[in-house]
Amino acid sequence: MLIVEGKMQMVQGMEKFILIWAIYSSFFTPMEFGFFRGLPKNLFFLDIAGQVAFLVDIILQFFVTYRDSHSYKMVYNRNLIALRYLKSHFFPDLLGCMPWDIIYKAVGGKEEVRYLLWIRLTRVRKVTAFFQRMEKDIRINYLFTRIVKLITVELYCTHTAACIFYYLATTLPQEKEGYTWIGSLKMGDYSYAHFREIDIWKRYTTSLYFAIVTMATVGYGDIHAVNLREMIFIMIYVSFDMILGAYLIGNMTALIVKGSKQKDTGTK
């Protein structure tokens, strides 16, 4: 039976390739959810290529050896390898590879099906595992790794919120789109009344601006919630931001203190 060593160059190369796709998928999934009705077709083709890559990775996982967490010995038994993967990440990985956008269109555009896109975020574990390996790697500065990780968390949260803000505006009936945060928006003489016709990257930038300003609780007042759904989401988002802000500030403070202690120790 075919068994693949986990340390083989081919396997490690595949892991790096899948990591790149996992990063892309983690950021693209919220965008596909929020901006589904206006995304360029070439992005969907790129997404399909990513799903194929993940399917190949699923198949590969049934053949790759692993180190037992108790005995610390490498496991070469094909049945044990397959059973371990089936019990852990197989079903989330398989559901993540389903063409939910195509299924969404096939069932007549039911929003409940569209929510299943979020299953793909199970791939984020590959990104978190990558950061964990970097933190343990003595060749890489620990403080640098932690700071990059914290910045990534903050950027990802605002990116996801931006996509949900736009989603809330596009799931109302078209005649009510003027009663949304973006449909009622005016920047000087420029109106967003027909926002669906505006370039997608301008719409995304506007949504991201709204998410960042809300997260920072700056409150310029140029963009604000208009209907009840938006108000409810902003209340949840700001409540979450308070927890996230405490987490980020706490971690940054701990890193600065640790860095100062290491510097003082080095100078003595």
C-alpha positions in Angstrom: 0.0 0.0 0.0 1.2 3.5 -0.8 2.5 5.4 2.2 4.0 8.9 1.9 6.6 10.1 4.4 5.5 13.4 6.0 9.1 14.8 5.7 9.3 14.1 1.9 10.1 17.2 -0.1 7.0 16.7 -2.2 4.7 16.7 0.8 6.3 19.7 2.3 6.0 21.5 -1.0 2.4 20.6 -1.2 1.8 21.9 2.4 3.3 25.3 1.4 1.2 25.4 -1.7 -2.0 24.5 0.3 -1.0 27.2 2.9 -1.0 29.9 0.2 -4.5 28.7 -1.0 -5.7 28.6 2.6 -4.6 32.2 3.1 -6.3 33.2 -0.2 -9.5 31.2 0.7 -9.7 32.7 4.2 -9.8 36.2 2.8 -11.8 35.4 -0.4 -14.6 33.5 1.4 -16.0 36.6 3.2 -15.7 38.6 0.0 -17.5 35.9 -2.0 -20.2 35.9 0.7 -20.7 39.6 0.7 -19.9 40.7 -2.8 -21.3 37.5 -4.6 -23.5 39.5 -7.0 -20.7 41.7 -8.3 -17.4 39.7 -8.3 -15.5 39.3 -11.6 -15.8 35.8 -13.2 -12.0 35.3 -13.2 -12.1 35.3 -9.4 -14.6 32.4 -9.4 -12.4 30.5 -11.8 -9.5 31.1 -9.4 -11.7 29.8 -6.6 -12.5 26.6 -8.5 -8.8 26.0 -9.0 -8.4 26.4 -5.2 -11.1 23.8 -4.5 -9.4 21.3 -6.8 -6.1 21.9 -4.9 -7.9 21.2 -1.6 -9.5 18.1 -3.0 -6.0 16.8 -3.9 -4.8 17.6 -0.4 -7.7 15.6 1.1 -6.7 12.6 -0.9 -3.1 13.0 0.1 -4.0 13.1 3.8 -5.0 9.5 3.7 -1.4 8.5 2.8 0.8 10.8 4.8 2.5 9.4 7.9 2.2 11.2 11.3 3.9 11.2 14.7 1.8 9.6 17.5 1.2 12.2 20.3 1.7 9.6 23.0 4.6 7.3 21.8 6.2 10.0 19.6 6.8 7.3 17.0 5.9 7.6 13.3 2.8 5.8 12.3 3.0 3.9 9.0 -0.2 1.9 9.3 -2.5 2.9 6.4 -5.7 2.1 8.4 -4.6 4.2 11.4 -3.6 7.1 9.1 -7.0 7.0 7.4 -9.0 6.6 10.6 -7.1 9.5 12.3 -8.0 11.9 9.4 -11.6 10.7 9.2 -12.0 11.4 12.9 -10.4 14.9 12.7 -10.7 17.2 9.7 -12.0 15.0 6.8 -15.7 16.1 6.9 -15.1 19.8 7.4 -12.4 19.7 4.6 -14.9 17.9 2.3 -17.7 20.3 3.0 -15.3 23.2 2.4 -14.6 21.9 -1.1 -18.3 21.8 -2.1 -19.2 24.3 -4.9 -21.6 26.3 -2.7 -21.9 29.1 -5.2 -23.1 26.8 -7.9 -25.4 25.0 -5.5 -26.8 28.4 -4.4 -27.7 29.3 -8.0 -29.1 25.8 -8.7 -31.6 26.0 -5.7 -32.9 29.4 -6.8 -30.7 31.6 -4.7 -31.7 30.5 -1.2 -29.7 32.6 1.3 -29.5 29.6 3.7 -27.3 27.8 1.2 -25.1 30.8 0.8 -24.3 30.8 4.6 -22.7 27.4 4.1 -19.8 29.2 2.4 -18.5 30.0 5.9 -17.6 26.3 6.3 -14.5 27.0 4.2 -13.1 29.0 7.1 -12.1 25.7 8.7 -9.0 26.1 6.5 -7.9 28.9 8.7 -6.5 26.2 11.0 -3.7 25.7 8.4 -2.8 29.4 8.8 -2.9 29.3 12.6 -0.8 26.1 12.5 1.8 27.9 10.3 2.0 30.8 12.9 2.4 28.2 15.7 5.3 26.6 13.8 6.9 30.0 13.2 6.6 30.9 17.0 8.5 27.7 17.8 11.2 28.2 15.2 14.3 29.6 16.9 15.6 30.9 13.6 12.7 33.4 13.5 12.3 36.3 15.9 9.4 35.4 18.2 8.3 39.1 18.8 8.1 39.7 15.0 6.0 36.5 14.5 3.6 37.5 17.3 3.2 41.1 16.0 2.5 39.9 12.4 -0.1 37.4 13.8 -1.9 40.1 15.8 -1.9 42.5 12.8 -3.3 39.7 10.7 -6.1 39.0 13.2 -7.1 42.7 13.2 -7.0 43.0 9.4 -9.0 39.8 9.0 -11.7 40.9 11.4 -12.2 44.3 9.7 -12.1 42.6 6.3 -14.8 40.2 7.3 -17.0 42.9 8.9 -16.6 45.0 5.7 -18.0 42.1 3.6 -20.9 41.6 6.0 -21.8 45.3 5.9 -22.1 45.1 2.2 -24.0 41.9 2.4 -26.6 43.5 4.6 -27.1 46.2 2.0 -27.6 43.9 -0.9 -30.0 41.4 0.6 -32.9 43.9 0.9 -35.4 44.3 -2.0 -34.0 46.6 -4.6 -36.6 49.3 -4.0 -35.4 49.5 -0.3 -31.7 49.7 -1.1 -31.9 53.5 -0.5 -32.6 52.7 3.1 -29.2 51.1 3.6 -25.9 52.5 4.9 -24.4 52.5 1.4 -27.5 53.3 -0.6 -28.1 56.5 1.4 -24.4 57.5 1.4 -23.3 60.8 -0.1 -19.7 62.0 -0.3 -20.0 65.7 -1.2 -21.8 65.8 -4.5 -21.2 62.1 -5.1 -24.1 59.7 -4.4 -24.0 56.0 -3.8 -27.7 55.6 -4.7 -26.9 53.2 -7.5 -24.0 51.6 -5.7 -24.3 48.3 -7.6 -23.0 50.1 -10.7 -19.9 51.4 -8.9 -16.6 49.6 -9.4 -16.4 46.7 -7.0 -13.1 47.8 -5.4 -14.5 51.2 -4.7 -17.5 49.5 -3.0 -15.1 47.3 -1.0 -12.9 50.2 0.0 -16.0 52.1 1.2 -17.2 49.0 3.2 -13.7 48.6 4.7 -13.6 52.3 5.7 -17.0 51.8 7.4 -15.7 48.7 9.2 -12.4 50.3 10.4 -14.1 53.6 11.6 -16.7 51.6 13.4 -14.1 49.3 15.0 -12.0 52.3 16.1 -15.2 54.0 17.4 -14.1 57.2 15.8 -17.7 58.1 14.8 -17.1 60.7 12.0 -20.8 60.4 11.2 -20.3 60.3 7.4 -21.3 56.6 7.3 -23.8 55.1 9.7 -26.4 52.5 10.2 -29.8 53.3 8.5 -32.0 50.3 9.2 -32.6 47.9 12.1 -30.6 45.0 10.7 -27.5 47.3 10.4 -28.0 48.6 13.9 -28.2 45.1 15.4 -25.0 44.0 13.5 -23.1 47.1 14.6 -24.0 46.5 18.2 -22.7 43.0 17.9 -19.6 44.1 16.0 -18.7 46.9 18.5 -19.2 44.5 21.4 -16.9 42.0 19.7 -14.4 44.8 19.0 -14.1 45.7 22.7 -13.1 42.1 23.4 -10.7 42.0 20.4 -9.2 45.3 21.3 -8.5 44.2 24.9 -6.9 41.0 23.4 -4.7 42.9 21.0 -3.6 45.6 23.5 -3.0 43.0 26.2 -0.8 40.9 23.8 1.0 43.9 22.5 1.8 45.1 26.0 3.0 41.7 27.0 5.3 41.5 23.9 6.8 45.0 24.6 7.5 44.1 28.3 9.0 40.8 27.2 11.1 42.5 24.6 12.3 45.1 27.1 13.3 42.4 29.6 15.3 40.5 26.9 17.0 43.7 26.0 17.9 44.5 29.6 19.2 41.0 30.1 21.3 41.2 26.9 23.0 44.5 28.0 23.9 43.2 31.5 
